Amino acid sequence: MSELFDMPSDLQNSYLGLVTLHLREALLPVLAGLLLSLPIAQLCVRLRWLYPPVLWVTTVLYAIPSLAFFVILIDYTGLSELTVMIPLGVYSLVVLVPAIVDGVRSVPQETLAAATAMGFGPVRRYLQVQLPIAAPAIIAGLRVASVSSISLVSVGMLIGNQGALGNLLNSGMIYNQPRLIWLSVVGTAVLAILVDAALIAVRILLTPWMPRGTRRPLVTKEAVR
């Protein structure tokens, strides 16, 4: 069994090390994208005219191929993790900004008026009222951004050993070892599933008022009658 997870020496990592690297390179950009999206989304909510150009800019940036992004960044960040993570953080904006804007806009005006009457200022109202209510939409955006980021990390194999599990695809073809390819594909898929499940659990914890599923009512004889 241990032979299955033996890694070529040129990867300079164990399989667990590659998994850790993959998670770091995938999730840190999403976290950075979230922190950047929160103030941008709030500006878009307050200044409605700003939302279309912001959405246009994030969409254009998302359309830039990751390889082209790498080529531009290599001169500044070298063959480092940052070269992989910066594009992933930028790509996350196209998902997170609309998710936050839609979630915040869905907060009822009556709720905002009540918070204002209680003395909540704009910042406090945003952090303690709007964001908690918008949490389901925000976490839905995080789920999409996280799974997408986990899959895109593998492209980093094009700039050296920064592709984490994606490097196993290249090594598998070089050394003609299909097990390395399977370890890469299955490992990436499992990571995506586990991260998605973790975000669902976070959503359940943060939004206990939301329904967790629908149950079909029991049909009794009295109901039929």
GIKARA-V315721 format. One record per residue. NEAR is the number of other C-alpha atoms within 8 Angstrom. Layout:
BEGIN
NEAR / NEAR
END
This chain:
BEGIN
4 / 5 / 5 / 6 / 8 / 8 / 8 / 7 / 6 / 4 / 8 / 6 / 9 / 9 / 9 / 7 / 8 / 11 / 11 / 8 / 9 / 13 / 10 / 8 / 12 / 15 / 11 / 10 / 14 / 15 / 9 / 9 / 13 / 11 / 8 / 8 / 12 / 10 / 8 / 9 / 12 / 9 / 9 / 13 / 11 / 6 / 8 / 7 / 7 / 9 / 10 / 7 / 8 / 9 / 11 / 8 / 8 / 12 / 9 / 8 / 9 / 10 / 6 / 8 / 7 / 8 / 8 / 8 / 10 / 12 / 8 / 8 / 10 / 10 / 7 / 6 / 9 / 8 / 9 / 8 / 8 / 7 / 13 / 13 / 12 / 9 / 11 / 14 / 14 / 13 / 11 / 14 / 12 / 12 / 12 / 15 / 13 / 10 / 12 / 15 / 12 / 9 / 15 / 12 / 8 / 7 / 11 / 7 / 6 / 6 / 8 / 12 / 8 / 8 / 11 / 10 / 7 / 6 / 6 / 10 / 7 / 6 / 7 / 9 / 13 / 9 / 9 / 8 / 11 / 12 / 11 / 9 / 10 / 13 / 12 / 10 / 11 / 12 / 11 / 9 / 12 / 12 / 11 / 9 / 12 / 14 / 12 / 8 / 13 / 15 / 9 / 10 / 15 / 12 / 10 / 15 / 13 / 7 / 9 / 8 / 9 / 12 / 15 / 15 / 14 / 13 / 15 / 12 / 11 / 9 / 13 / 13 / 10 / 7 / 6 / 7 / 10 / 8 / 8 / 11 / 13 / 9 / 10 / 13 / 8 / 8 / 11 / 11 / 8 / 8 / 10 / 12 / 9 / 8 / 11 / 11 / 8 / 8 / 11 / 9 / 8 / 8 / 11 / 10 / 7 / 8 / 9 / 7 / 4 / 6 / 6 / 5 / 4 / 5 / 4 / 4 / 4 / 4 / 6 / 6 / 6 / 5 / 6 / 6 / 4
END
